[in-house]
Amino acid sequence: MTVPGSGDHRSAGGSQPETSGAIERNSLLLRRRRFSQGLRAVFFGVVSNLGLIVLKAVVGVLGHSEALVADAVHSGADLVNSLLAFASLLVSRRPADITHPYGHGRAEALSANVAAMIIGSAGALVIWGSVTSLVHRHSTRPDWATLWVGLIAMALKLVLAVYTARIARRINSKAVNADARDHLADVLSSGVVVVGILAARLGAPLLDPLAGLVVGGFIIYTAAQIFLGAANELMDTSLAPEVRAEVIAQAGAVHGIRISGVAGRTIGDMTLVEIHADVDPTISVAEAGRIVDEVKSRLIGCIADVSHVVVELNSGVFEPETLRVER
């Protein structure tokens, strides 16, 4: 007997399980709020990156700072990442259809992978330019204006990194999280740029292209982290150990059911859970359905981001080792 459930209900302890319709309505309202918050955070990133690209590039070229020009390239990669995140949010929030019964949430992971490749390419370009300058010892003393632009960029990106990371955690979005990590990498790279420019002004001009080299390393590292996180979702990695343990504890607390197997996956901001369980075979179908509804309501109500639960009853004695719940 397989009974699917969906929604995002947060119920108080001891309350009666809500109907499927009520759970679905609550889920839709929550997802709409999350969607708006995610779009707002990404939009701020797009606007800030546009401004920083122009400011860093113009001042970096006129002020003779390779590190600041490298940071402008980084901001260009950031802009691409923000635009991809914006587009993926629009696609991922499309409702489920006949060909995508679990929705379009994987668009965020796909977007993050594409963004990682673009960001990584930008990092390689920055490293190449910096290495070329260091090998040929082409360096000039940057103007003071480049230092102030670096400080402004670092402060702005710090604010954006904190804000976007908070939104990403709240809505559990891979695309917004990639944007937040990119902003944080910008804070670190801008700090390196500031140090490099200051050192060059104080008589060590080669430290400016060296700072550009370090910025390129930051870009490559950020790209790798974004790629690995998105790849885990696309590979259908199961529930995190702590989430799986919480699922077992919450489902096992329901009277009249014995949990034999648990699996799950993430799709965008949704966590899907599959439970194999046994109940007393002598009870009525109505009573078994009530138990299943209680399990689903408890999981959706108590575990963040669980929005779809499937409970399979009387699944048999054998349980695959990867799903098995040890007693």
TIRO-642476 format. One record per residue (C-alpha): residue in one letter; z, x, y. Coordinates in steps of 0.2 Angstrom, whole numbers. Layout:
<miro><aa>A</aa><z>Z</z><x>X</x><y>Y</y></miro>
...
END
This chain:
<miro><aa>M</aa><z>0</z><x>0</x><y>0</y></miro>
<miro><aa>T</aa><z>-6</z><x>8</x><y>16</y></miro>
<miro><aa>V</aa><z>0</z><x>2</x><y>33</y></miro>
<miro><aa>P</aa><z>-6</z><x>11</x><y>49</y></miro>
<miro><aa>G</aa><z>3</z><x>9</x><y>65</y></miro>
<miro><aa>S</aa><z>-1</z><x>15</x><y>83</y></miro>
<miro><aa>G</aa><z>7</z><x>15</x><y>100</y></miro>
<miro><aa>D</aa><z>20</z><x>24</x><y>110</y></miro>
<miro><aa>H</aa><z>35</z><x>14</x><y>110</y></miro>
<miro><aa>R</aa><z>52</z><x>20</x><y>116</y></miro>
<miro><aa>S</aa><z>65</z><x>9</x><y>109</y></miro>
<miro><aa>A</aa><z>84</z><x>9</x><y>111</y></miro>
<miro><aa>G</aa><z>95</z><x>12</x><y>95</y></miro>
<miro><aa>G</aa><z>98</z><x>-3</x><y>84</y></miro>
<miro><aa>S</aa><z>85</z><x>-14</x><y>92</y></miro>
<miro><aa>Q</aa><z>72</z><x>-24</x><y>82</y></miro>
<miro><aa>P</aa><z>55</z><x>-16</x><y>80</y></miro>
<miro><aa>E</aa><z>42</z><x>-22</x><y>92</y></miro>
<miro><aa>T</aa><z>27</z><x>-30</x><y>86</y></miro>
<miro><aa>S</aa><z>11</z><x>-20</x><y>84</y></miro>
<miro><aa>G</aa><z>3</z><x>-28</x><y>100</y></miro>
<miro><aa>A</aa><z>18</z><x>-24</x><y>110</y></miro>
<miro><aa>I</aa><z>18</z><x>-6</x><y>104</y></miro>
<miro><aa>E</aa><z>-1</z><x>-4</x><y>108</y></miro>
<miro><aa>R</aa><z>2</z><x>-11</x><y>125</y></miro>
<miro><aa>N</aa><z>16</z><x>1</x><y>129</y></miro>
<miro><aa>S</aa><z>5</z><x>15</x><y>122</y></miro>
<miro><aa>L</aa><z>-10</z><x>11</x><y>133</y></miro>
<miro><aa>L</aa><z>1</z><x>10</x><y>149</y></miro>
<miro><aa>L</aa><z>9</z><x>27</x><y>145</y></miro>
<miro><aa>R</aa><z>-8</z><x>35</x><y>141</y></miro>
<miro><aa>R</aa><z>-15</z><x>28</x><y>158</y></miro>
<miro><aa>R</aa><z>-1</z><x>36</x><y>167</y></miro>
<miro><aa>R</aa><z>-3</z><x>52</x><y>159</y></miro>
<miro><aa>F</aa><z>-22</z><x>52</x><y>162</y></miro>
<miro><aa>S</aa><z>-19</z><x>50</x><y>181</y></miro>
<miro><aa>Q</aa><z>-6</z><x>64</x><y>181</y></miro>
<miro><aa>G</aa><z>-17</z><x>76</x><y>172</y></miro>
<miro><aa>L</aa><z>-32</z><x>72</x><y>183</y></miro>
<miro><aa>R</aa><z>-22</z><x>75</x><y>199</y></miro>
<miro><aa>A</aa><z>-15</z><x>92</x><y>193</y></miro>
<miro><aa>V</aa><z>-33</z><x>98</x><y>188</y></miro>
<miro><aa>F</aa><z>-40</z><x>91</x><y>204</y></miro>
<miro><aa>F</aa><z>-28</z><x>102</x><y>214</y></miro>
<miro><aa>G</aa><z>-33</z><x>117</x><y>204</y></miro>
<miro><aa>V</aa><z>-51</z><x>114</x><y>207</y></miro>
<miro><aa>V</aa><z>-49</z><x>113</x><y>226</y></miro>
<miro><aa>S</aa><z>-37</z><x>128</x><y>227</y></miro>
<miro><aa>N</aa><z>-49</z><x>139</x><y>216</y></miro>
<miro><aa>L</aa><z>-64</z><x>134</x><y>227</y></miro>
<miro><aa>G</aa><z>-54</z><x>140</x><y>243</y></miro>
<miro><aa>L</aa><z>-48</z><x>156</x><y>235</y></miro>
<miro><aa>I</aa><z>-65</z><x>161</x><y>228</y></miro>
<miro><aa>V</aa><z>-72</z><x>161</x><y>246</y></miro>
<miro><aa>L</aa><z>-57</z><x>169</x><y>254</y></miro>
<miro><aa>K</aa><z>-55</z><x>183</x><y>241</y></miro>
<miro><aa>A</aa><z>-73</z><x>187</x><y>240</y></miro>
<miro><aa>V</aa><z>-76</z><x>188</x><y>259</y></miro>
<miro><aa>V</aa><z>-61</z><x>197</x><y>263</y></miro>
<miro><aa>G</aa><z>-62</z><x>208</x><y>247</y></miro>
<miro><aa>V</aa><z>-80</z><x>214</x><y>252</y></miro>
<miro><aa>L</aa><z>-77</z><x>216</x><y>270</y></miro>
<miro><aa>G</aa><z>-60</z><x>224</x><y>267</y></miro>
<miro><aa>H</aa><z>-67</z><x>236</x><y>254</y></miro>
<miro><aa>S</aa><z>-55</z><x>230</x><y>240</y></miro>
<miro><aa>E</aa><z>-62</z><x>231</x><y>222</y></miro>
<miro><aa>A</aa><z>-46</z><x>223</x><y>216</y></miro>
<miro><aa>L</aa><z>-47</z><x>208</x><y>227</y></miro>
<miro><aa>V</aa><z>-66</z><x>206</x><y>223</y></miro>
<miro><aa>A</aa><z>-60</z><x>206</x><y>204</y></miro>
<miro><aa>D</aa><z>-47</z><x>193</x><y>208</y></miro>
<miro><aa>A</aa><z>-61</z><x>183</x><y>216</y></miro>
<miro><aa>V</aa><z>-71</z><x>184</x><y>200</y></miro>
<miro><aa>H</aa><z>-55</z><x>178</x><y>191</y></miro>
<miro><aa>S</aa><z>-54</z><x>163</x><y>203</y></miro>
<miro><aa>G</aa><z>-72</z><x>159</x><y>198</y></miro>
<miro><aa>A</aa><z>-67</z><x>158</x><y>180</y></miro>
<miro><aa>D</aa><z>-52</z><x>148</x><y>185</y></miro>
<miro><aa>L</aa><z>-64</z><x>136</x><y>194</y></miro>
<miro><aa>V</aa><z>-75</z><x>134</x><y>178</y></miro>
<miro><aa>N</aa><z>-59</z><x>131</x><y>168</y></miro>
<miro><aa>S</aa><z>-53</z><x>118</x><y>180</y></miro>
<miro><aa>L</aa><z>-70</z><x>109</x><y>180</y></miro>
<miro><aa>L</aa><z>-70</z><x>109</x><y>161</y></miro>
<miro><aa>A</aa><z>-52</z><x>102</x><y>160</y></miro>
<miro><aa>F</aa><z>-57</z><x>88</x><y>172</y></miro>
<miro><aa>A</aa><z>-72</z><x>83</x><y>162</y></miro>
<miro><aa>S</aa><z>-63</z><x>84</x><y>145</y></miro>
<miro><aa>L</aa><z>-49</z><x>73</x><y>152</y></miro>
<miro><aa>L</aa><z>-62</z><x>60</x><y>157</y></miro>
<miro><aa>V</aa><z>-70</z><x>61</x><y>139</y></miro>
<miro><aa>S</aa><z>-54</z><x>62</x><y>129</y></miro>
<miro><aa>R</aa><z>-47</z><x>46</x><y>137</y></miro>
<miro><aa>R</aa><z>-61</z><x>36</x><y>131</y></miro>
<miro><aa>P</aa><z>-55</z><x>22</x><y>119</y></miro>
<miro><aa>A</aa><z>-57</z><x>24</x><y>101</y></miro>
<miro><aa>D</aa><z>-73</z><x>17</x><y>93</y></miro>
<miro><aa>I</aa><z>-82</z><x>15</x><y>77</y></miro>
<miro><aa>T</aa><z>-87</z><x>33</x><y>76</y></miro>
<miro><aa>H</aa><z>-71</z><x>40</x><y>83</y></miro>
<miro><aa>P</aa><z>-57</z><x>29</x><y>76</y></miro>
<miro><aa>Y</aa><z>-43</z><x>41</x><y>82</y></miro>
<miro><aa>G</aa><z>-51</z><x>42</x><y>100</y></miro>
<miro><aa>H</aa><z>-59</z><x>57</x><y>109</y></miro>
<miro><aa>G</aa><z>-44</z><x>68</x><y>111</y></miro>
<miro><aa>R</aa><z>-52</z><x>83</x><y>103</y></miro>
<miro><aa>A</aa><z>-63</z><x>85</x><y>118</y></miro>
<miro><aa>E</aa><z>-48</z><x>94</x><y>126</y></miro>
<miro><aa>A</aa><z>-47</z><x>107</x><y>113</y></miro>
<miro><aa>L</aa><z>-66</z><x>109</x><y>113</y></miro>
<miro><aa>S</aa><z>-66</z><x>111</x><y>132</y></miro>
<miro><aa>A</aa><z>-52</z><x>124</x><y>131</y></miro>
<miro><aa>N</aa><z>-62</z><x>134</x><y>118</y></miro>
<miro><aa>V</aa><z>-77</z><x>134</x><y>130</y></miro>
<miro><aa>A</aa><z>-66</z><x>139</x><y>144</y></miro>
<miro><aa>A</aa><z>-58</z><x>153</x><y>135</y></miro>
<miro><aa>M</aa><z>-75</z><x>161</x><y>131</y></miro>
<miro><aa>I</aa><z>-80</z><x>159</x><y>149</y></miro>
<miro><aa>I</aa><z>-64</z><x>166</x><y>156</y></miro>
<miro><aa>G</aa><z>-65</z><x>181</x><y>143</y></miro>
<miro><aa>S</aa><z>-83</z><x>185</x><y>149</y></miro>
<miro><aa>A</aa><z>-77</z><x>186</x><y>167</y></miro>
<miro><aa>G</aa><z>-63</z><x>197</x><y>161</y></miro>
<miro><aa>A</aa><z>-75</z><x>209</x><y>153</y></miro>
<miro><aa>L</aa><z>-86</z><x>209</x><y>169</y></miro>
<miro><aa>V</aa><z>-71</z><x>214</x><y>179</y></miro>
<miro><aa>I</aa><z>-66</z><x>228</x><y>167</y></miro>
<miro><aa>W</aa><z>-83</z><x>235</x><y>167</y></miro>
<miro><aa>G</aa><z>-84</z><x>236</x><y>186</y></miro>
<miro><aa>S</aa><z>-67</z><x>244</x><y>187</y></miro>
<miro><aa>V</aa><z>-70</z><x>257</x><y>174</y></miro>
<miro><aa>T</aa><z>-87</z><x>261</x><y>182</y></miro>
<miro><aa>S</aa><z>-78</z><x>264</x><y>199</y></miro>
<miro><aa>L</aa><z>-64</z><x>275</x><y>190</y></miro>
<miro><aa>V</aa><z>-77</z><x>285</x><y>181</y></miro>
<miro><aa>H</aa><z>-87</z><x>289</x><y>196</y></miro>
<miro><aa>R</aa><z>-72</z><x>289</x><y>207</y></miro>
<miro><aa>H</aa><z>-79</z><x>277</x><y>220</y></miro>
<miro><aa>S</aa><z>-65</z><x>271</x><y>230</y></miro>
<miro><aa>T</aa><z>-61</z><x>266</x><y>248</y></miro>
<miro><aa>R</aa><z>-46</z><x>262</x><y>258</y></miro>
<miro><aa>P</aa><z>-44</z><x>243</x><y>259</y></miro>
<miro><aa>D</aa><z>-40</z><x>234</x><y>275</y></miro>
<miro><aa>W</aa><z>-23</z><x>226</x><y>278</y></miro>
<miro><aa>A</aa><z>-31</z><x>209</x><y>278</y></miro>
<miro><aa>T</aa><z>-34</z><x>211</x><y>259</y></miro>
<miro><aa>L</aa><z>-15</z><x>213</x><y>256</y></miro>
<miro><aa>W</aa><z>-11</z><x>197</x><y>266</y></miro>
<miro><aa>V</aa><z>-24</z><x>187</x><y>256</y></miro>
<miro><aa>G</aa><z>-17</z><x>194</x><y>240</y></miro>
<miro><aa>L</aa><z>0</z><x>188</x><y>245</y></miro>
<miro><aa>I</aa><z>-6</z><x>171</x><y>250</y></miro>
<miro><aa>A</aa><z>-16</z><x>169</x><y>233</y></miro>
<miro><aa>M</aa><z>0</z><x>174</x><y>223</y></miro>
<miro><aa>A</aa><z>11</z><x>161</x><y>232</y></miro>
<miro><aa>L</aa><z>-2</z><x>147</x><y>231</y></miro>
<miro><aa>K</aa><z>-5</z><x>150</x><y>212</y></miro>
<miro><aa>L</aa><z>14</z><x>151</x><y>208</y></miro>
<miro><aa>V</aa><z>16</z><x>133</x><y>215</y></miro>
<miro><aa>L</aa><z>1</z><x>127</x><y>206</y></miro>
<miro><aa>A</aa><z>7</z><x>136</x><y>189</y></miro>
<miro><aa>V</aa><z>24</z><x>127</x><y>190</y></miro>
<miro><aa>Y</aa><z>17</z><x>110</x><y>195</y></miro>
<miro><aa>T</aa><z>3</z><x>110</x><y>182</y></miro>
<miro><aa>A</aa><z>14</z><x>117</x><y>168</y></miro>
<miro><aa>R</aa><z>26</z><x>103</x><y>171</y></miro>
<miro><aa>I</aa><z>12</z><x>90</x><y>170</y></miro>
<miro><aa>A</aa><z>5</z><x>98</x><y>154</y></miro>
<miro><aa>R</aa><z>21</z><x>97</x><y>145</y></miro>
<miro><aa>R</aa><z>24</z><x>79</x><y>151</y></miro>
<miro><aa>I</aa><z>7</z><x>73</x><y>145</y></miro>
<miro><aa>N</aa><z>5</z><x>85</x><y>131</y></miro>
<miro><aa>S</aa><z>-13</z><x>90</x><y>136</y></miro>
<miro><aa>K</aa><z>-22</z><x>106</x><y>129</y></miro>
<miro><aa>A</aa><z>-34</z><x>106</x><y>144</y></miro>
<miro><aa>V</aa><z>-21</z><x>105</x><y>157</y></miro>
<miro><aa>N</aa><z>-10</z><x>117</x><y>148</y></miro>
<miro><aa>A</aa><z>-25</z><x>129</x><y>148</y></miro>
<miro><aa>D</aa><z>-26</z><x>127</x><y>167</y></miro>
<miro><aa>A</aa><z>-8</z><x>130</x><y>169</y></miro>
<miro><aa>R</aa><z>-9</z><x>146</x><y>159</y></miro>
<miro><aa>D</aa><z>-23</z><x>151</x><y>170</y></miro>
<miro><aa>H</aa><z>-14</z><x>148</x><y>186</y></miro>
<miro><aa>L</aa><z>1</z><x>159</x><y>179</y></miro>
<miro><aa>A</aa><z>-11</z><x>173</x><y>174</y></miro>
<miro><aa>D</aa><z>-17</z><x>172</x><y>192</y></miro>
<miro><aa>V</aa><z>0</z><x>175</x><y>199</y></miro>
<miro><aa>L</aa><z>2</z><x>191</x><y>188</y></miro>
<miro><aa>S</aa><z>-15</z><x>197</x><y>193</y></miro>
<miro><aa>S</aa><z>-13</z><x>194</x><y>211</y></miro>
<miro><aa>G</aa><z>4</z><x>203</x><y>210</y></miro>
<miro><aa>V</aa><z>-6</z><x>218</x><y>203</y></miro>
<miro><aa>V</aa><z>-19</z><x>217</x><y>216</y></miro>
<miro><aa>V</aa><z>-6</z><x>217</x><y>230</y></miro>
<miro><aa>V</aa><z>2</z><x>233</x><y>222</y></miro>
<miro><aa>G</aa><z>-15</z><x>241</x><y>220</y></miro>
<miro><aa>I</aa><z>-20</z><x>237</x><y>238</y></miro>
<miro><aa>L</aa><z>-3</z><x>243</x><y>245</y></miro>
<miro><aa>A</aa><z>-4</z><x>259</x><y>235</y></miro>
<miro><aa>A</aa><z>-22</z><x>262</x><y>241</y></miro>
<miro><aa>R</aa><z>-16</z><x>260</x><y>259</y></miro>
<miro><aa>L</aa><z>-2</z><x>272</x><y>256</y></miro>
<miro><aa>G</aa><z>-14</z><x>286</x><y>250</y></miro>
<miro><aa>A</aa><z>-19</z><x>283</x><y>232</y></miro>
<miro><aa>P</aa><z>-36</z><x>274</x><y>234</y></miro>
<miro><aa>L</aa><z>-40</z><x>275</x><y>215</y></miro>
<miro><aa>L</aa><z>-26</z><x>263</x><y>212</y></miro>
<miro><aa>D</aa><z>-36</z><x>249</x><y>219</y></miro>
<miro><aa>P</aa><z>-49</z><x>249</x><y>205</y></miro>
<miro><aa>L</aa><z>-36</z><x>253</x><y>193</y></miro>
<miro><aa>A</aa><z>-27</z><x>237</x><y>198</y></miro>
<miro><aa>G</aa><z>-44</z><x>228</x><y>195</y></miro>
<miro><aa>L</aa><z>-44</z><x>235</x><y>178</y></miro>
<miro><aa>V</aa><z>-27</z><x>228</x><y>175</y></miro>
<miro><aa>V</aa><z>-32</z><x>211</x><y>182</y></miro>
<miro><aa>G</aa><z>-47</z><x>211</x><y>169</y></miro>
<miro><aa>G</aa><z>-34</z><x>214</x><y>155</y></miro>
<miro><aa>F</aa><z>-24</z><x>199</x><y>161</y></miro>
<miro><aa>I</aa><z>-40</z><x>188</x><y>161</y></miro>
<miro><aa>I</aa><z>-44</z><x>193</x><y>143</y></miro>
<miro><aa>Y</aa><z>-26</z><x>190</x><y>137</y></miro>
<miro><aa>T</aa><z>-26</z><x>173</x><y>145</y></miro>
<miro><aa>A</aa><z>-43</z><x>169</x><y>137</y></miro>
<miro><aa>A</aa><z>-37</z><x>174</x><y>120</y></miro>
<miro><aa>Q</aa><z>-21</z><x>163</x><y>121</y></miro>
<miro><aa>I</aa><z>-31</z><x>148</x><y>127</y></miro>
<miro><aa>F</aa><z>-43</z><x>150</x><y>112</y></miro>
<miro><aa>L</aa><z>-30</z><x>152</x><y>99</y></miro>
<miro><aa>G</aa><z>-20</z><x>137</x><y>105</y></miro>
<miro><aa>A</aa><z>-36</z><x>126</x><y>105</y></miro>
<miro><aa>A</aa><z>-42</z><x>133</x><y>88</y></miro>
<miro><aa>N</aa><z>-26</z><x>128</x><y>80</y></miro>
<miro><aa>E</aa><z>-29</z><x>110</x><y>84</y></miro>
<miro><aa>L</aa><z>-47</z><x>110</x><y>79</y></miro>
<miro><aa>M</aa><z>-42</z><x>117</x><y>62</y></miro>
<miro><aa>D</aa><z>-31</z><x>102</x><y>59</y></miro>
<miro><aa>T</aa><z>-15</z><x>113</x><y>59</y></miro>
<miro><aa>S</aa><z>0</z><x>102</x><y>52</y></miro>
<miro><aa>L</aa><z>15</z><x>97</x><y>62</y></miro>
<miro><aa>A</aa><z>26</z><x>110</x><y>69</y></miro>
<miro><aa>P</aa><z>41</z><x>113</x><y>57</y></miro>
<miro><aa>E</aa><z>54</z><x>106</x><y>69</y></miro>
<miro><aa>V</aa><z>43</z><x>90</x><y>72</y></miro>
<miro><aa>R</aa><z>41</z><x>88</x><y>53</y></miro>
<miro><aa>A</aa><z>60</z><x>90</x><y>50</y></miro>
<miro><aa>E</aa><z>63</z><x>77</x><y>64</y></miro>
<miro><aa>V</aa><z>50</z><x>65</x><y>55</y></miro>
<miro><aa>I</aa><z>59</z><x>67</x><y>39</y></miro>
<miro><aa>A</aa><z>76</z><x>64</x><y>46</y></miro>
<miro><aa>Q</aa><z>71</z><x>49</x><y>56</y></miro>
<miro><aa>A</aa><z>61</z><x>41</x><y>42</y></miro>
<miro><aa>G</aa><z>74</z><x>45</x><y>29</y></miro>
<miro><aa>A</aa><z>87</z><x>36</x><y>40</y></miro>
<miro><aa>V</aa><z>79</z><x>19</x><y>36</y></miro>
<miro><aa>H</aa><z>88</z><x>10</x><y>22</y></miro>
<miro><aa>G</aa><z>78</z><x>6</x><y>7</y></miro>
<miro><aa>I</aa><z>65</z><x>20</x><y>7</y></miro>
<miro><aa>R</aa><z>63</z><x>37</x><y>-1</y></miro>
<miro><aa>I</aa><z>52</z><x>49</x><y>8</y></miro>
<miro><aa>S</aa><z>41</z><x>60</x><y>-5</y></miro>
<miro><aa>G</aa><z>28</z><x>68</x><y>7</y></miro>
<miro><aa>V</aa><z>25</z><x>71</x><y>25</y></miro>
<miro><aa>A</aa><z>9</z><x>77</x><y>34</y></miro>
<miro><aa>G</aa><z>2</z><x>76</x><y>52</y></miro>
<miro><aa>R</aa><z>-10</z><x>83</x><y>65</y></miro>
<miro><aa>T</aa><z>-12</z><x>83</x><y>84</y></miro>
<miro><aa>I</aa><z>-27</z><x>75</x><y>93</y></miro>
<miro><aa>G</aa><z>-26</z><x>78</x><y>111</y></miro>
<miro><aa>D</aa><z>-10</z><x>71</x><y>117</y></miro>
<miro><aa>M</aa><z>-7</z><x>61</x><y>101</y></miro>
<miro><aa>T</aa><z>3</z><x>66</x><y>86</y></miro>
<miro><aa>L</aa><z>-3</z><x>57</x><y>70</y></miro>
<miro><aa>V</aa><z>10</z><x>56</x><y>56</y></miro>
<miro><aa>E</aa><z>6</z><x>52</x><y>37</y></miro>
<miro><aa>I</aa><z>21</z><x>47</x><y>26</y></miro>
<miro><aa>H</aa><z>21</z><x>45</x><y>7</y></miro>
<miro><aa>A</aa><z>36</z><x>35</x><y>1</y></miro>
<miro><aa>D</aa><z>44</z><x>24</x><y>-12</y></miro>
<miro><aa>V</aa><z>53</z><x>8</x><y>-11</y></miro>
<miro><aa>D</aa><z>62</z><x>-3</x><y>-24</y></miro>
<miro><aa>P</aa><z>47</z><x>-11</x><y>-34</y></miro>
<miro><aa>T</aa><z>56</z><x>-27</x><y>-36</y></miro>
<miro><aa>I</aa><z>57</z><x>-31</x><y>-18</y></miro>
<miro><aa>S</aa><z>45</z><x>-43</x><y>-10</y></miro>
<miro><aa>V</aa><z>29</z><x>-38</x><y>0</y></miro>
<miro><aa>A</aa><z>37</z><x>-45</x><y>15</y></miro>
<miro><aa>E</aa><z>53</z><x>-35</x><y>13</y></miro>
<miro><aa>A</aa><z>42</z><x>-19</x><y>10</y></miro>
<miro><aa>G</aa><z>32</z><x>-23</x><y>26</y></miro>
<miro><aa>R</aa><z>48</z><x>-25</x><y>36</y></miro>
<miro><aa>I</aa><z>54</z><x>-7</x><y>30</y></miro>
<miro><aa>V</aa><z>37</z><x>1</x><y>34</y></miro>
<miro><aa>D</aa><z>38</z><x>-7</x><y>52</y></miro>
<miro><aa>E</aa><z>55</z><x>-1</x><y>54</y></miro>
<miro><aa>V</aa><z>50</z><x>17</x><y>49</y></miro>
<miro><aa>K</aa><z>35</z><x>16</x><y>61</y></miro>
<miro><aa>S</aa><z>45</z><x>9</x><y>76</y></miro>
<miro><aa>R</aa><z>58</z><x>22</x><y>73</y></miro>
<miro><aa>L</aa><z>46</z><x>37</x><y>73</y></miro>
<miro><aa>I</aa><z>36</z><x>31</x><y>88</y></miro>
<miro><aa>G</aa><z>52</z><x>27</x><y>97</y></miro>
<miro><aa>C</aa><z>62</z><x>43</x><y>94</y></miro>
<miro><aa>I</aa><z>49</z><x>57</x><y>93</y></miro>
<miro><aa>A</aa><z>39</z><x>62</x><y>108</y></miro>
<miro><aa>D</aa><z>20</z><x>60</x><y>107</y></miro>
<miro><aa>V</aa><z>20</z><x>51</x><y>90</y></miro>
<miro><aa>S</aa><z>8</z><x>37</x><y>93</y></miro>
<miro><aa>H</aa><z>0</z><x>34</x><y>76</y></miro>
<miro><aa>V</aa><z>10</z><x>32</x><y>59</y></miro>
<miro><aa>V</aa><z>3</z><x>28</x><y>42</y></miro>
<miro><aa>V</aa><z>15</z><x>24</x><y>28</y></miro>
<miro><aa>E</aa><z>9</z><x>24</x><y>10</y></miro>
<miro><aa>L</aa><z>20</z><x>16</x><y>-2</y></miro>
<miro><aa>N</aa><z>22</z><x>19</x><y>-21</y></miro>
<miro><aa>S</aa><z>10</z><x>34</x><y>-20</y></miro>
<miro><aa>G</aa><z>14</z><x>40</x><y>-37</y></miro>
<miro><aa>V</aa><z>25</z><x>54</x><y>-45</y></miro>
<miro><aa>F</aa><z>14</z><x>69</x><y>-41</y></miro>
<miro><aa>E</aa><z>14</z><x>75</x><y>-23</y></miro>
<miro><aa>P</aa><z>4</z><x>90</x><y>-16</y></miro>
<miro><aa>E</aa><z>15</z><x>105</x><y>-13</y></miro>
<miro><aa>T</aa><z>10</z><x>105</x><y>6</y></miro>
<miro><aa>L</aa><z>16</z><x>87</x><y>9</y></miro>
<miro><aa>R</aa><z>31</z><x>87</x><y>-3</y></miro>
<miro><aa>V</aa><z>48</z><x>84</x><y>4</y></miro>
<miro><aa>E</aa><z>61</z><x>93</x><y>-5</y></miro>
<miro><aa>R</aa><z>77</z><x>85</x><y>-9</y></miro>
END
